[in-house]
Amino acid sequence: MTNDLIEINATPAIPGLRFRHFRGPTDYPSMSTAIALSADADQVERVATVEDIAMSYTHLTNSDPYHDMILAEINHEVIGYSRGWWFEEENGPRLYAFVGFLVPAWRRKGIGREMLRWMENRLRAIATEHPAEQEKFFQSFATQYEVGLAAMLENEGYQPVRYNWEMVRPTLDNIPTFPMPEGLEIRPVLPEHYRAIWDAATESFRDHWGFSHPTEEDYQDWLTDKNIFQPDLWQVAWDMATNQVAGQVRPFIYHAQNEKFNRKRGFTESVSVRRPWRRRGLARALIVRSLEAQKQQGMTESILSVDSENISGATRIYEDCGFRVVKRNTIYRKAL
């Protein structure tokens, strides 16, 4: 195909280099390879199979990959790509985000910079259709060891606005005991509970920095995401008097990642407590029960991520449950 090429005035003088648009599912295998090679070089524990990408691209929100994506090729072989989308914070700015991957052998040659600049121009075009008076920012993300990406973003005018911790509990031995607050009980999760659990978490996370209200499509995607939707592991506390969800932890086991890295790790995620039930020890009680559930499935460690400035003091709660910070990741923004 030739009609899908993207013309870039400042294309680096590299033989065989060209940029093009997304062509559909036939691109998934090369995208998966680019992700894997990038992850290995950047010490990012990421797995994105062709099946994972296909599932994700079937349910994209505010992103049309045929228009909002750029791929880089050398002699018709994909070496990297970037995709953009937009979303709106509740009571906050509209954000124009993007993610990109470039295989290590082709870094520091100007390719990533030109993809970033093309993506900014594409997102600016999208932004012209949105309310002019609304505050707008580009947004991207770099993990601790993606030093080249961080340097490129900062050279292009991006600034760190927030940090995220990755925390690990390196063993599931000696899990502490924290009692369930009076009047609450954990119930087995049934399909008729799914919506109430989702809505309770959404309500809880509205207090968090950067909250964006999920859509109905997000809910439907969650129900079908085999990597994270594992209700047999969830720990959901109900108020016995009101029959309402008070708090929850939704752990999961990412089997493909464990297989790649030859480990037995669970994820302790979606930790949330609704306002009326906070400051009673519920989060700790749910977390330790989540760790026990992961241990019963043969896991030997657990990981989670948390906003470093979380207003609920989450970092301290996780430390009480045996987690320790192992990595700092950065959210970058630039005024659009």
VENSUL-V783151 format. One record per residue. N is the residue number from 1. OMEGA is omega in radians with two decimals (999 if undefined). NEAR is the number of other C-alpha atoms within 10 Angstrom. Layout:
# VENSUL-V783151
N&OMEGA&NEAR / N&OMEGA&NEAR
This chain:
# VENSUL-V783151
1&3.11&6 / 2&-3.08&6 / 3&3.12&7 / 4&-3.14&12 / 5&3.10&14 / 6&3.13&15 / 7&3.09&11 / 8&-3.05&14 / 9&-3.06&7 / 10&3.14&9 / 11&3.11&15 / 12&-3.09&14 / 13&-3.14&10 / 14&-3.12&12 / 15&3.08&8 / 16&-3.10&10 / 17&2.98&17 / 18&3.12&21 / 19&-3.14&23 / 20&3.08&21 / 21&3.06&18 / 22&-3.12&22 / 23&3.13&14 / 24&-3.05&11 / 25&3.11&13 / 26&3.12&10 / 27&-3.03&14 / 28&-3.12&20 / 29&-3.14&17 / 30&3.05&16 / 31&3.11&23 / 32&3.11&20 / 33&3.13&19 / 34&3.11&21 / 35&-3.09&23 / 36&3.14&20 / 37&3.10&16 / 38&-3.12&21 / 39&3.13&21 / 40&-3.10&13 / 41&-3.03&13 / 42&-3.13&18 / 43&3.09&12 / 44&-3.11&15 / 45&-3.05&12 / 46&3.04&15 / 47&3.10&17 / 48&3.12&20 / 49&3.06&17 / 50&3.11&18 / 51&3.11&12 / 52&-3.12&15 / 53&3.13&16 / 54&3.13&15 / 55&-3.12&15 / 56&-3.06&14 / 57&3.05&16 / 58&-3.02&10 / 59&3.12&13 / 60&3.11&14 / 61&3.13&14 / 62&3.12&12 / 63&3.06&16 / 64&-3.03&14 / 65&-3.14&18 / 66&3.12&13 / 67&-2.98&12 / 68&-3.05&20 / 69&3.09&24 / 70&3.09&24 / 71&3.07&25 / 72&3.14&24 / 73&2.91&16 / 74&-3.11&15 / 75&3.06&11 / 76&3.06&12 / 77&-3.11&13 / 78&3.12&22 / 79&3.14&25 / 80&3.11&28 / 81&3.06&27 / 82&3.11&22 / 83&-3.14&22 / 84&3.07&25 / 85&3.10&22 / 86&3.05&18 / 87&-3.05&16 / 88&3.03&15 / 89&3.04&14 / 90&-3.10&13 / 91&-3.12&9 / 92&-3.10&14 / 93&2.97&14 / 94&-3.02&22 / 95&-3.12&24 / 96&-2.95&27 / 97&3.07&20 / 98&3.07&20 / 99&-3.14&16 / 100&3.12&22 / 101&3.10&25 / 102&-3.08&24 / 103&-2.99&19 / 104&-3.07&16 / 105&-3.07&11 / 106&3.10&14 / 107&3.11&16 / 108&3.09&12 / 109&3.12&12 / 110&-3.09&15 / 111&3.14&24 / 112&3.13&22 / 113&-3.13&19 / 114&3.05&18 / 115&3.13&25 / 116&-3.11&22 / 117&3.06&13 / 118&-3.12&19 / 119&3.09&25 / 120&3.14&18 / 121&3.11&13 / 122&-3.14&18 / 123&3.04&21 / 124&3.12&16 / 125&3.09&11 / 126&-3.08&14 / 127&3.13&18 / 128&3.13&9 / 129&-3.11&8 / 130&-3.08&11 / 131&-3.06&10 / 132&-3.05&9 / 133&-3.08&6 / 134&3.09&10 / 135&-3.05&12 / 136&3.11&21 / 137&2.81&20 / 138&3.10&21 / 139&3.04&25 / 140&-2.95&23 / 141&3.08&22 / 142&3.07&21 / 143&-3.00&20 / 144&-3.04&18 / 145&3.05&16 / 146&-3.02&18 / 147&3.12&12 / 148&3.10&14 / 149&3.14&22 / 150&3.14&22 / 151&3.14&12 / 152&3.13&16 / 153&-3.12&22 / 154&3.08&15 / 155&3.13&11 / 156&3.02&13 / 157&3.11&11 / 158&3.13&20 / 159&3.06&18 / 160&3.11&18 / 161&-3.10&11 / 162&3.12&16 / 163&-3.12&17 / 164&3.10&20 / 165&2.82&21 / 166&-3.10&19 / 167&-3.10&22 / 168&2.89&23 / 169&-2.95&24 / 170&3.10&14 / 171&3.03&16 / 172&2.96&21 / 173&3.05&13 / 174&3.07&7 / 175&-3.10&16 / 176&3.11&17 / 177&3.04&11 / 178&-3.04&16 / 179&3.03&14 / 180&3.12&18 / 181&-3.11&15 / 182&3.09&10 / 183&-3.14&11 / 184&3.09&21 / 185&3.05&15 / 186&-3.13&19 / 187&3.00&12 / 188&-3.11&12 / 189&3.11&16 / 190&-3.12&9 / 191&-3.14&8 / 192&3.10&8 / 193&-2.95&13 / 194&-3.09&14 / 195&3.14&12 / 196&3.11&12 / 197&3.12&20 / 198&-3.10&16 / 199&3.12&14 / 200&3.11&19 / 201&3.11&21 / 202&3.12&18 / 203&-3.12&14 / 204&-3.05&17 / 205&3.10&19 / 206&3.12&15 / 207&-3.02&14 / 208&3.08&13 / 209&3.06&15 / 210&-3.08&17 / 211&3.04&15 / 212&-3.02&17 / 213&-3.13&15 / 214&3.13&12 / 215&3.05&10 / 216&3.09&9 / 217&3.08&12 / 218&3.13&13 / 219&-3.14&14 / 220&3.09&11 / 221&3.13&17 / 222&-3.11&14 / 223&-3.05&16 / 224&-3.12&11 / 225&-3.04&13 / 226&-3.11&14 / 227&-3.08&14 / 228&-3.07&16 / 229&-3.08&17 / 230&-3.00&15 / 231&3.10&16 / 232&-3.13&13 / 233&-2.98&22 / 234&3.06&25 / 235&-3.05&26 / 236&-3.13&25 / 237&3.13&27 / 238&3.00&19 / 239&-3.05&17 / 240&-3.11&14 / 241&-3.06&8 / 242&-3.11&10 / 243&3.11&10 / 244&3.01&14 / 245&3.14&24 / 246&-3.12&27 / 247&-3.07&28 / 248&2.88&29 / 249&-3.10&26 / 250&3.13&23 / 251&3.04&28 / 252&3.11&25 / 253&-3.13&22 / 254&-2.97&16 / 255&-3.13&13 / 256&3.12&14 / 257&3.10&17 / 258&3.13&16 / 259&-3.13&10 / 260&-3.05&11 / 261&3.04&12 / 262&3.14&9 / 263&3.13&13 / 264&-3.04&19 / 265&2.99&26 / 266&3.10&28 / 267&3.08&21 / 268&-2.99&25 / 269&-3.13&20 / 270&3.08&18 / 271&-3.11&23 / 272&3.06&23 / 273&3.13&27 / 274&-2.99&18 / 275&-3.07&12 / 276&-3.06&9 / 277&-3.12&16 / 278&3.10&14 / 279&3.08&10 / 280&3.12&14 / 281&-3.07&15 / 282&-3.11&22 / 283&3.13&26 / 284&-3.13&22 / 285&3.14&21 / 286&-3.12&26 / 287&-3.10&25 / 288&3.06&24 / 289&3.04&22 / 290&3.11&27 / 291&3.10&29 / 292&3.13&18 / 293&3.10&19 / 294&3.12&25 / 295&3.13&20 / 296&3.08&12 / 297&3.08&13 / 298&3.13&13 / 299&-3.13&20 / 300&3.10&18 / 301&3.13&20 / 302&-3.10&26 / 303&3.03&19 / 304&3.04&20 / 305&-3.07&20 / 306&3.01&18 / 307&-3.06&19 / 308&-3.14&16 / 309&-3.13&15 / 310&-3.03&13 / 311&-3.10&11 / 312&-3.12&13 / 313&-3.04&11 / 314&-3.11&18 / 315&3.13&21 / 316&3.12&12 / 317&-3.12&15 / 318&3.08&23 / 319&3.10&14 / 320&-3.13&13 / 321&3.02&20 / 322&3.12&20 / 323&3.09&21 / 324&-3.13&19 / 325&3.11&18 / 326&-3.09&12 / 327&3.05&14 / 328&3.13&18 / 329&-2.95&20 / 330&2.99&19 / 331&-3.13&17 / 332&3.05&22 / 333&3.03&23 / 334&3.14&19 / 335&-3.13&13 / 336&999&16
